[in-house]
Amino acid sequence: MIRTFDEPRAVKVDIGRALPLGRGGASRADHVSMRVKTSALYMSGYLDGTLRYWANMHDGQWLAGVTVRVTDTGGTNSVDIDMLVTADAITEVPAT
């Protein structure tokens, strides 16, 4: 089952939960060249996102269909990424 929204909802996405980066043999940051560190995508902490739908899996778990805007560490380039993440990786932002 998929539940969509007429108006997408603002959320914060915990990238550490959504993408467990740095596990399974990833190289340490101090072994990465400065060129990569200054121009690579910044995928850490909580990122602003938009919740577009909920999708129910066969085991009853709900996945959130979100879009996050990710920038490079220099802040000069960005890309919107569509992701499916577990419910514990997002927090809804109260409407203002």
C-alpha positions in Angstrom: 0.0 0.0 0.0 1.2 3.5 -0.8 -0.2 6.6 0.8 0.6 9.9 -0.9 0.0 13.5 0.2 -1.8 16.3 -1.7 0.9 18.6 -0.3 4.3 17.1 0.6 5.4 17.5 4.2 8.6 19.1 5.6 10.8 16.6 7.4 14.3 16.3 8.8 16.2 13.2 7.6 18.8 11.6 9.8 21.3 10.6 7.2 23.1 8.4 9.7 20.0 6.2 10.0 19.0 6.5 6.4 22.4 5.6 5.0 24.7 4.0 7.5 27.8 5.4 5.8 31.2 4.6 7.2 30.4 1.0 8.0 31.7 -2.1 6.2 35.2 -1.0 5.4 34.7 2.6 4.3 37.9 4.6 4.4 38.5 7.1 7.2 38.1 10.8 6.5 41.8 11.4 7.3 42.8 9.1 4.4 40.8 11.2 1.8 42.5 13.9 -0.3 41.7 17.5 0.4 40.3 17.8 -3.2 37.7 15.2 -2.4 36.9 16.6 1.0 36.3 20.1 -0.4 34.2 19.1 -3.4 32.3 15.9 -2.3 28.7 15.6 -1.2 28.0 16.5 2.4 26.0 13.5 3.8 26.0 13.9 7.5 23.7 14.8 10.4 20.1 16.0 9.7 19.2 17.2 6.3 16.0 19.1 5.3 13.7 16.9 3.2 10.2 16.6 1.8 8.0 13.6 2.7 6.1 12.6 -0.5 4.6 9.3 0.4 4.5 6.3 2.8 5.0 2.8 1.4 3.9 -0.3 3.4 6.2 -3.3 3.1 5.2 -6.9 3.2 6.3 -7.2 6.9 4.2 -4.3 8.1 7.1 -1.8 8.2 6.5 1.7 6.7 9.1 3.3 4.5 9.1 7.1 3.8 9.5 8.3 0.3 11.5 11.5 0.8 13.5 14.0 -1.3 16.5 15.7 0.2 18.7 18.4 -1.2 22.4 17.6 -0.8 25.2 20.1 -1.3 28.9 19.7 -1.7 31.1 20.6 1.2 31.9 24.0 -0.5 28.2 24.8 -0.9 28.5 25.6 -4.6 26.7 22.5 -6.0 23.5 20.7 -5.0 21.4 17.8 -6.1 17.9 16.6 -5.1 18.0 12.9 -4.1 14.8 10.7 -3.9 15.2 8.1 -1.2 13.2 5.4 0.6 14.1 5.4 4.3 12.8 3.7 7.4 10.3 5.7 9.5 12.9 6.1 12.3 15.1 8.2 10.0 12.7 11.1 9.6 11.1 13.7 11.9 8.2 15.7 10.7 8.7 19.5 11.0 5.7 21.3 12.6 3.9 23.6 10.1 4.6 27.3 10.8 
